Amino acid sequence: MEAVRQSGPSLQFANEQLQADKDVVMGAVKQDGRALEYAESQLRADKDIVMEAVKLHGWALQYASEELQEDKGIVMEAVKRKGRALQYAGEELRADKDVVLAAVQEDVWALEDASEELQANREVVMEAVKKTGYAL
């Protein structure tokens, strides 16, 4: 348990019982959100654990359950930290203007992962252009 608190990714070396222990996994993701990768699947569907993980590391969204990849609150938190995490969001959220704007504000290249409709949306594209002309 102490090793996991000091180095979240060390969760990968823990036995299955510890990878399924909510307290152990919470300690790991609070140290490094990427530790979510090594959590038991049921815990990757736990909203509290996933929220802690994406708060520290937006890329952790890729390890969240499909259901939570479609949760607007979780996805918003992830893309605010790492815009390109949008690629792991559910299809509906990649077409959500608020989510895509938040992602593009953090990283203009997130526009690549937005729905075609939002890639053609003037407001969204202008937000990307504000950051860099490369968005065009």
N, C-alpha and C positions, 0 to 999 in steps of 0.2 A: 504494500500500500504506500509506504513512504517513497519508494522508487518512482511510483506513478505520480505522486504529488510533485516530485522534483523534475521529472521528465515524462510528460504525458504520453509521448509515443512509446514509452517502455511498456505500455499496456499490451502491445503486440506479443510480449514475452510472457504475459500472465496466463494462467490456466483459464479454461472456459468458464469456470465458476466465478472467477474474479472479473472476467470480461462481461459477465452477466449481472454483476453486482452494481446497483445504481450508485451507491456512495463512492465506490472505487472509480467508476467511469466518470462521475461528476468531478471528482478530484482531478482526474486525468485531463478532461476537456477544459477545466478551468485553468490548467497549466498550459495546455496547447490544444487548441480546437481540433487540430488534425488527428488527435487521438481517437476521435469518433470513428475513424476507419476500423479500429480494432474492437469496437464495442459489439456486443451481441446484437443481432438484428432487432430484437424487441426494444432495446434501448436506443437504437438509431431512429426509432419511431416515437421516442419520448420527447415531447415538446420542450420541456425544461432543459433537458440535456442538450438537445440540438441547438436551442437558443443560446446557451452558454458557449457552445462550440463555435457557432457562426459569429458571435460577438467578438471572439478573439481572432478567428481565422475564417474569412468569408468563403474560402475554397472548401471548407468543411461541409458545405451544402451538398457536395457531390456524394457524401457518405450517408446523408439523411435518407429516411424512407421516402418512397415515392409520394406518399400522402403529405409529408412535411415539405417536400419540394414544391408542393402545390399550395402551401400555406403562405398567404401574403405577408404576414408579420415576420415569419422566419426568413422568407426570401428578401424582404426589404432590408432586414438587418444584415443579411449576407452581402447584398449588392452595395450597401453603403460602405462596407469594409473593403470589398473587392468586386468592382463592377463586372468583371468577366465571369463571376460566379453565376451570372444570368444564364449561362449555357446549361446549368444544372437545374434551372427552374422548370416547372411544368409549362407546357405549351400555352396554357391560358394566361399565365403570368408573364410570359415573354411577349404577350400581346396586350398587357396592361400598361397603359401610358405612365401611371405613377411609378411603377416598378422600373420601367425602362428609363425614364428620366433620372431616377435615382442612380441607376447603374451607369448611365452615360455621364452623369456629373462626376462620378468617381473615376471612370475610365472610358474614354470615348470609343475605344475598340469594342465595348459591350454592344454597340450598335449592330455589330455583325450577328449577334445572338438574338436580336429582337425579331419580332414577327415582320413579315414583308410589309404589312400595312404600316407599322410604326417606323420602318426604315424609310418610308416615303412620307412620313408625317413632318410637316414643316417645323413645328415647334420642337420636336425631338431632334431633328437634324440640326436646327439652329443651335440647340444646346450643345451638341457635339462640336459644331463649328466654332463656338465661343472658345472652346478649349484648344482646338487645333484645326487647321484647314484640311488636314488629312481625312477628315470624316467624309468628305465629298468623294 
